[in-house]
Amino acid sequence: MKNFENMVLLAPMEGVLDALMRDLLTSINCYDLCITEFVRVVDSLVPRHIFNKVCPELSVGAVTSANTPLRMQLLGQNPPWMAENAVRATEMGSHGIDLNFGCPAKTVNKSKGGAVLLKDPERIYQIVCAVRAAVDSRQPVSVKIRLGYDDTSLLEDVVSAIDSAKADMLSVHARTKLQGYKAPAHWQYITKITERLSIPVVANGEIWSYQDAENCKKITGTSNIMLGRGALALPNLANVTKNNEAPMNWQTMKTLIQEYSERELMGDKSFYFSSRLKQWLRYLRLQFPEAEQLFQDIKLMKNKDEILAVVHR
């Protein structure tokens, strides 16, 4: 982890960046690591089939077809059970464990998970400590946070708790829970974190282009970034930010949409094909005017064959 530099990570996005999308994006980009959607931990050991559902790649060494490693993310507020489930995940093949203290979803926060824990640095310390002590020392334990819940008043305490608990990496989404996904991202708060910590720090939020990535790195002082919504809007964004590759053109993008559609229809989530494709197009239209037209063309359609015909048109 000491040489953790110039890394690009694919963010966890619940209900969006699933195994198919991870495979698609890593097949055309040089991602260094993918963080999975979260596994919800309450007060028991989560069954193995749930881990496999969230991360089917566990059956093939927890890597995508492009050999990009995956790290499972856990969300919960019970230290002993978080530790037990972290052990299970790593024993099943996960390349380390990521702990979610950033999810802004109301349903998650109401059950004392995700970003609401940013109000309780001591609980964060206990969870990270328990997980770090439970899993093999060779398995990295990373943490993902926001700048705070309502404000940034506890950010220093949260970072101190994570550092004291011996986490191996910290990813910071540069907004509070209250700010949600509203621009801008406040990268300047990450600067002090980077200066303070000896572990790798990863910056996340509002990175949509090569220049955004360069500005983020300059301001935060870290060369490591995590891509989420930007990666969905411009599918080759990892290579754009890492290698200054030219942004994907619409012709290539159209081929990728066709591949995604065909693979989605062959998968076990084909029932949701219509809504999932439309969801992706909402991101793509931020970069591609043609995606807006495609979205309008299929917006009212529900029949899978009709939608696929339009996609291949």
C-alpha positions as CSV (number, residue, x, y, z in Angstrom):
1,M,0.0,0.0,0.0
2,K,3.0,2.4,0.4
3,N,3.3,2.5,-3.4
4,F,-0.4,3.2,-3.9
5,E,-0.1,6.1,-6.4
6,N,-1.8,7.2,-9.6
7,M,-4.6,4.7,-9.0
8,V,-8.1,4.9,-10.5
9,L,-10.8,3.1,-8.6
10,L,-14.3,2.3,-9.7
11,A,-16.8,3.4,-7.1
12,P,-19.6,1.4,-5.6
13,M,-23.0,2.6,-6.8
14,E,-25.9,0.7,-5.4
15,G,-28.2,-0.7,-8.1
16,V,-26.1,0.7,-10.9
17,L,-22.5,-0.6,-10.9
18,D,-23.3,-4.3,-10.7
19,A,-21.2,-7.2,-12.1
20,L,-22.2,-6.6,-15.7
21,M,-21.4,-2.9,-15.6
22,R,-18.2,-3.6,-13.7
23,D,-17.2,-6.1,-16.4
24,L,-18.1,-3.8,-19.2
25,L,-16.2,-0.8,-17.8
26,T,-13.1,-2.7,-16.7
27,S,-12.9,-4.4,-20.2
28,I,-12.2,-1.0,-21.8
29,N,-10.3,0.8,-19.0
30,C,-7.2,0.3,-16.8
31,Y,-9.0,0.4,-13.5
32,D,-6.8,-0.7,-10.5
33,L,-9.6,-1.8,-8.2
34,C,-13.4,-2.0,-8.1
35,I,-15.4,-1.6,-4.9
36,T,-18.6,-3.6,-5.0
37,E,-22.1,-2.6,-4.0
38,F,-22.6,-3.0,-0.3
39,V,-23.6,-6.1,1.6
40,R,-25.9,-5.0,4.5
41,V,-24.8,-6.4,7.9
42,V,-27.3,-6.3,10.8
43,D,-26.9,-8.8,13.6
44,S,-25.9,-12.1,12.0
45,L,-23.5,-13.7,9.5
46,V,-24.8,-12.9,6.0
47,P,-25.4,-16.1,4.0
48,R,-22.8,-16.9,1.4
49,H,-25.3,-16.7,-1.4
50,I,-25.9,-13.0,-0.7
51,F,-22.1,-12.3,-1.0
52,N,-22.2,-14.2,-4.3
53,K,-25.2,-12.3,-5.5
54,V,-23.6,-9.0,-4.9
55,C,-20.2,-10.2,-6.2
56,P,-20.6,-13.2,-8.6
57,E,-17.0,-12.6,-9.5
58,L,-16.1,-14.4,-6.2
59,S,-16.4,-17.7,-8.1
60,V,-13.5,-16.7,-10.4
61,G,-11.1,-15.2,-7.9
62,A,-12.9,-11.9,-7.3
63,V,-11.7,-10.4,-10.5
64,T,-13.5,-9.2,-13.6
65,S,-12.8,-10.7,-17.0
66,A,-10.1,-8.1,-17.5
67,N,-8.5,-9.3,-14.3
68,T,-9.4,-6.2,-12.3
69,P,-9.6,-7.1,-8.6
70,L,-12.7,-6.6,-6.6
71,R,-13.1,-5.5,-3.0
72,M,-16.4,-6.2,-1.2
73,Q,-18.0,-3.4,0.7
74,L,-19.8,-3.9,4.0
75,L,-22.4,-1.5,5.5
76,G,-23.5,-1.8,9.1
77,Q,-23.1,-0.5,12.6
78,N,-22.5,-3.6,14.7
79,P,-18.7,-4.0,15.2
80,P,-18.6,-7.7,16.0
81,W,-20.9,-8.7,13.2
82,M,-19.1,-6.4,10.7
83,A,-15.9,-8.2,11.7
84,E,-17.4,-11.7,11.3
85,N,-18.8,-10.8,7.9
86,A,-15.5,-9.3,6.8
87,V,-13.8,-12.5,7.6
88,R,-16.3,-14.4,5.5
89,A,-15.9,-12.1,2.6
90,T,-12.1,-12.4,2.5
91,E,-12.3,-16.1,3.0
92,M,-14.6,-16.2,-0.1
93,G,-11.9,-14.4,-2.1
94,S,-12.6,-10.6,-1.7
95,H,-9.4,-8.6,-2.2
96,G,-9.7,-6.9,1.2
97,I,-12.7,-5.2,2.7
98,D,-14.2,-1.7,2.2
99,L,-16.4,-0.1,4.9
100,N,-19.2,2.1,3.9
101,F,-19.7,5.3,6.1
102,G,-20.9,7.4,3.2
103,C,-24.2,6.1,1.8
104,P,-26.7,8.9,1.9
105,A,-29.8,6.8,1.3
106,K,-32.6,7.7,3.9
107,T,-33.6,4.0,4.4
108,V,-30.0,3.1,5.1
109,N,-29.4,6.0,7.5
110,K,-32.6,5.4,9.4
111,S,-31.3,1.9,10.3
112,K,-28.1,3.5,11.5
113,G,-25.9,2.6,8.5
114,G,-23.9,4.6,6.0
115,A,-23.4,8.3,6.3
116,V,-25.4,8.6,9.6
117,L,-22.3,7.0,11.4
118,L,-20.4,10.2,10.5
119,K,-22.2,11.6,13.6
120,D,-20.5,9.0,15.7
121,P,-16.7,8.9,15.3
122,E,-16.3,6.5,18.2
123,R,-18.6,3.9,16.6
124,I,-16.6,4.2,13.4
125,Y,-13.4,3.6,15.3
126,Q,-14.9,0.5,16.9
127,I,-16.1,-0.9,13.6
128,V,-12.8,-0.3,11.8
129,C,-10.8,-1.7,14.8
130,A,-12.9,-4.8,14.9
131,V,-12.6,-5.5,11.2
132,R,-8.9,-4.8,11.1
133,A,-8.3,-7.1,14.0
134,A,-10.4,-9.9,12.6
135,V,-9.2,-10.2,9.0
136,D,-5.8,-11.5,7.9
137,S,-3.2,-8.8,8.2
138,R,-2.4,-9.2,4.5
139,Q,-5.9,-8.2,3.6
140,P,-6.3,-4.4,3.3
141,V,-9.2,-2.7,5.1
142,S,-10.3,0.5,3.4
143,V,-12.9,3.0,4.4
144,K,-15.2,5.3,2.4
145,I,-16.6,8.5,4.0
146,R,-18.3,11.8,3.1
147,L,-17.2,15.1,4.6
148,G,-19.9,14.8,7.3
149,Y,-23.6,14.4,7.8
150,D,-25.1,17.8,8.1
151,D,-21.8,19.7,8.1
152,T,-18.0,19.2,8.3
153,S,-17.7,19.8,12.1
154,L,-16.8,16.2,12.9
155,L,-14.6,15.5,9.9
156,E,-11.3,15.8,11.8
157,D,-12.6,13.4,14.5
158,V,-13.8,10.9,11.9
159,V,-10.5,10.9,10.1
160,S,-8.6,10.6,13.5
161,A,-10.8,7.6,14.4
162,I,-10.1,5.9,11.1
163,D,-6.4,6.5,11.3
164,S,-6.2,5.3,15.0
165,A,-8.1,2.2,14.0
166,K,-5.3,1.3,11.5
167,A,-7.3,1.4,8.3
168,D,-5.2,0.9,5.2
169,M,-6.8,3.3,2.8
170,L,-9.4,6.1,3.0
171,S,-11.7,7.2,0.1
172,V,-13.4,10.6,0.6
173,H,-16.5,11.8,-1.3
174,A,-16.0,15.5,-1.1
175,R,-19.5,16.4,0.0
176,T,-21.6,16.0,3.1
177,K,-24.7,13.8,3.2
178,L,-26.8,16.9,3.3
179,Q,-25.2,18.1,0.1
180,G,-26.0,14.8,-1.6
181,Y,-24.6,15.0,-5.2
182,K,-25.1,18.7,-5.7
183,A,-22.1,20.4,-7.4
184,P,-19.5,21.4,-6.6
185,A,-17.4,18.8,-4.8
186,H,-15.4,20.4,-2.0
187,W,-12.0,18.9,-2.8
188,Q,-10.2,21.4,-0.5
189,Y,-11.3,19.4,2.5
190,I,-9.4,16.4,1.3
191,T,-6.1,18.4,1.3
192,K,-5.7,18.4,5.0
193,I,-6.6,14.7,5.2
194,T,-3.9,13.9,2.6
195,E,-1.3,16.0,4.5
196,R,-2.2,14.3,7.8
197,L,-2.4,10.6,6.9
198,S,0.4,8.3,5.9
199,I,-2.1,5.8,4.3
200,P,-3.3,6.3,0.7
201,V,-6.1,8.8,0.3
202,V,-8.5,8.5,-2.6
203,A,-10.5,11.6,-3.9
204,N,-14.0,11.2,-5.1
205,G,-16.7,13.5,-6.5
206,E,-17.3,15.6,-9.6
207,I,-14.6,14.1,-11.8
208,W,-16.0,14.1,-15.3
209,S,-13.0,14.8,-17.5
210,Y,-9.2,14.7,-17.7
211,Q,-9.0,18.3,-16.5
212,D,-11.3,17.6,-13.6
213,A,-9.0,14.8,-12.5
214,E,-5.9,17.0,-12.8
215,N,-7.6,19.8,-10.9
216,C,-8.7,17.4,-8.2
217,K,-5.2,15.9,-7.8
218,K,-3.6,19.3,-7.6
219,I,-6.0,20.6,-5.0
220,T,-6.2,17.5,-2.8
221,G,-2.6,16.5,-3.0
222,T,-3.4,12.9,-3.8
223,S,-2.8,11.2,-7.1
224,N,-5.5,8.6,-6.4
225,I,-9.1,9.1,-7.6
226,M,-12.4,7.2,-7.5
227,L,-14.9,7.5,-10.4
228,G,-18.6,6.9,-10.1
229,R,-21.2,8.9,-12.0
230,G,-18.6,10.2,-14.4
231,A,-17.6,6.7,-15.3
232,L,-21.2,6.0,-16.3
233,A,-21.5,9.2,-18.3
234,L,-18.2,8.7,-20.2
235,P,-17.4,4.9,-20.1
236,N,-13.7,5.3,-20.9
237,L,-13.2,8.0,-18.3
238,A,-10.6,6.0,-16.4
239,N,-8.3,5.9,-19.4
240,V,-9.1,9.5,-20.1
241,T,-8.0,10.6,-16.6
242,K,-5.1,8.1,-16.3
243,N,-3.6,8.2,-19.8
244,N,-5.2,11.3,-21.4
245,E,-7.0,9.1,-23.8
246,A,-9.5,10.8,-26.2
247,P,-13.0,10.7,-24.9
248,M,-15.1,7.9,-26.5
249,N,-17.1,8.9,-29.6
250,W,-20.7,8.1,-30.2
251,Q,-20.1,5.4,-32.7
252,T,-18.0,3.4,-30.2
253,M,-20.5,4.3,-27.5
254,K,-23.4,2.9,-29.6
255,T,-21.6,-0.4,-30.0
256,L,-21.1,-0.5,-26.2
257,I,-24.8,0.1,-25.6
258,Q,-25.7,-2.7,-27.9
259,E,-23.3,-5.1,-26.2
260,Y,-24.7,-4.1,-22.8
261,S,-28.3,-4.6,-23.9
262,E,-27.6,-8.0,-25.3
263,R,-25.7,-9.1,-22.2
264,E,-28.4,-7.6,-19.9
265,L,-31.1,-9.6,-21.7
266,M,-29.2,-12.8,-21.3
267,G,-28.6,-12.3,-17.5
268,D,-30.7,-13.0,-14.5
269,K,-31.8,-9.3,-14.3
270,S,-33.3,-9.2,-17.7
271,F,-36.7,-8.4,-16.2
272,Y,-35.3,-4.9,-15.3
273,F,-33.7,-4.4,-18.7
274,S,-35.9,-1.5,-19.7
275,S,-35.4,0.5,-16.5
276,R,-31.7,-0.2,-16.3
277,L,-30.9,0.9,-19.8
278,K,-32.9,4.0,-19.4
279,Q,-31.1,4.7,-16.1
280,W,-27.8,4.4,-17.9
281,L,-28.9,6.7,-20.7
282,R,-29.7,9.4,-18.1
283,Y,-26.0,9.4,-17.3
284,L,-24.8,9.1,-20.9
285,R,-26.8,12.1,-22.1
286,L,-24.6,14.3,-19.8
287,Q,-21.8,13.6,-22.3
288,F,-23.6,12.5,-25.5
289,P,-26.4,14.5,-27.2
290,E,-27.3,11.3,-29.1
291,A,-28.0,9.5,-25.9
292,E,-30.7,12.0,-25.2
293,Q,-32.4,11.2,-28.5
294,L,-32.1,7.4,-27.8
295,F,-33.6,8.0,-24.4
296,Q,-36.5,9.9,-25.8
297,D,-37.0,7.1,-28.5
298,I,-37.4,4.4,-25.9
299,K,-38.7,6.3,-22.9
300,L,-42.2,5.0,-23.2
301,M,-41.3,1.5,-24.4
302,K,-41.5,-1.5,-22.2
303,N,-41.3,-4.4,-24.7
304,K,-37.7,-5.7,-24.7
305,D,-37.6,-6.7,-28.3
306,E,-38.8,-3.2,-29.4
307,I,-36.2,-1.5,-27.3
308,L,-33.5,-3.7,-28.6
309,A,-34.5,-3.0,-32.2
310,V,-34.2,0.7,-31.5
311,V,-30.8,0.2,-29.9
312,H,-29.6,-1.6,-33.0
313,R,-31.2,0.8,-35.4
